[in-house]
């Protein structure tokens, strides 16, 4: 009888091929993940730059007054930043990084993959608890309850305004806006008050400066 099995692979040969494929996959997966994250960062930088431009146009039309992340709307229902800025950016896809599933969006009350940094002030101005204040939030202690104006920001190129995070609406009257790192290696992407957007490293995020009034977070204290 003719033997066809002479040209078949042995078990050892199959195991060697499988081992090589596993090694190649282990080498390629991190590269593919980094390439995917690089594409996500590029899209995010573009989105944030356009949102920063929309924010600046809104500010110019509002007597150069920086808005909080939510303002009082008709009937006392809060208008979120995504809503009152929408005439200036128009395309709602700018709010989406594509990182949240439809199911999670429904459960969370998802509005945007970004946060408008406009709350505060906080911190004690000490080395242990540095002062911070994102642009736009009313400050009863300093300006009698009004929001900051653009001309009052001494370092607009260094005052972060919109960044990775979440904007959520739980119901008509309750919402939340929070910063969240969304990229590999703990990187954060943010746009600044002069309109540019960039990647923010862990070191820059935690950088503390000092003036005659005490210690403050460099990119988180817009009025210093």
N, C-alpha and C positions, 0 to 999 in steps of 0.2 A: 504494500500500500504506500502511495506517495505521501511523504511527511511534509505538511505545510508549516508546521510549527518551528522549523529550523530558523526562519527569518524573524520570529517574534522577539519582543523585548523581554529581557529577564527582569525579575523583581528589583534587582539592584539598580539596573539602568533606569527603571521607572522612578525609583526613590531618588536617584541623583537628579533627574530632570525636575521632579517636584521640589527638591531642596533648592535648586537653582532658581526656580520660579518664585519660591518664597523669599529668597534673598533679594531678588530683583524687585519684588513688590515692596519689601521693607525699605529698599533704597529709594523707590520712586514715590511712594505715598507721601513722605514729608515734602518732596519737591512739588508734587501736585497740590498739596495743601497750601504751601507757601505761594504758589502761582495763583491759586484761587483767592487767597487772602489779599494778594497784591492787586488783583482785579477788583476786589471788593473795596480796598482802600482808594483806588483810583476813582471808582464810581462815587464813593463817599465824599472825597475831596471836591469833586465836581458838584455834587448835590449841595454841600455846605457852602461852597462859594456862591452858588446861585441864590441860596436862601439868605446869605449875608447881604447880597445886593438888594434882595427884596426887603430885608429888614432896614437897610439904610434908606431906601426910597420911602418906606413908611415913616421913618423918623423925620425925614426932610419934610414930609407932608403934615407932620404933627408938631410943628414949631420946634424941631430938634429935640423933642422930649423922648427919652428912651422908655419903651413900654415894659410893664411887668409881663410875666408869662401868661397871665390871664387878666382880663379887664372886665368891669361890670357891663353886662349887656342888657337888652330889653327884659323887663320883668325880673331883674336881678339874677338872671341866668348868666354865669360866667362865659365870656368869649375867650377861647384859647388862642394862643399865638398863631397856631396853624390856620385859624379862621380869620382873624383880622389882618393877617399878612397874605391871605390867599389871592386877593386881587393883584398882588405884586409878583407872585411867583407862578400862579395859574395852574401849572402842571402838578397834580397831587403826587405823581410818581417820585418827585424829589424828596418826599417824606419817607420813602420806603427803601430800606437796605436789602430787602428780600431775606431777612434772617428770622422772621417770625411766621410760623405756620398759620393758616386761616383759622384752625381750631383754637390756637392760643390767642389769636387776636380777638376772637369772639369772647373768650373767657376773661381776658384782661381789660377789655374796653379800649383796645389799641387805637391810637390816633396817629402816632409818628414814631419813627426810630431815632428821633433826635429830641433834644431838650433845649429850650431857650433859657439860658442861665440868667435869671432875673429874680433873685430872691436874696434875702439877707437884710441887714448885715449880721455878722456873727463873729465869734472869736473874742479873745480878751486882749489881744495885742502883745501877748507875752511869747517868749521863745517856745514854751510848751504848747500854748494855744494861740497861734497867730491869728490876727484879724483877717477877715475876708468880707467881700461884698461884691456880688455879681452886678453888672450894670442894670439899671432900670427900676429896681425895686424901691418903693417909697421908704424913706428913712425918717421917722418921726424925730429922732434925736438930732438930726443934722439939718434937714431942709423943711421942717414943719410938715412932714407928711407927704411931700410931693416926690415924684420920680426925678431921677437925675437927667440933666440935659447933656447933649453930646459935647458941648464946649467945656463941661466940667470934668471930662475924662482926661487926665494928664498923659496917659499912655494908651491911646486907642489901638496901636499896633500890638499891644501886649495885654489887652483886656478881652478875655474870651467871652463870646456871646452865645453861640449855638454849638452844640457838641453831640457826640454819640450819647444815646440814652433812650428814655421812653417818655412819651406823653400819652397819658391814659385818661379816659373819661369814664368814671364809674356809673354816674347817672347825670341828670340835668344840672345838679348843683355841686357835684363832687368830682374833682379831677386831680391828677398828680403829674408832676414833671420832675424827672430825676436823671442824673448823669449815670451812665453805665458804660464800662469798657466793652467794646464789641469786637476787637481785633486781637490777633495772636500776639503773644509776648507782652500783654498788658498795655498795648498802645491805645491811645485815644486820639481821635481826630476832631479838631474844633476850628471854628471860624472866629475871627476877631473883628473888633469894631471898625477897623480900617478897611474891611471887606475881604481880606485874604484868609485862606484856610491852610492848615498844615497839620502834620502829625505831631503829637505831643508825647514825649517820653515820660517815663516814671519820674526821672530826675527833674524835668522841667515842671511837671505837675506838682511836685512837693517842694519846689524852690521857694525859699523864704528870704525876703529882703527886710531892711530895717531903715526907718527914718526917725525923725525927732519924736514921733508919737509912739514908736514901738515897732514890733515885728508884724509882718503881714505876708500873706501868700502872694507871690509876684503876679501870677496871671489871674488870681481870684479876688483881688482888691482893686476894683476899677477906679476908686476915688483916691488912690495913693500914688 
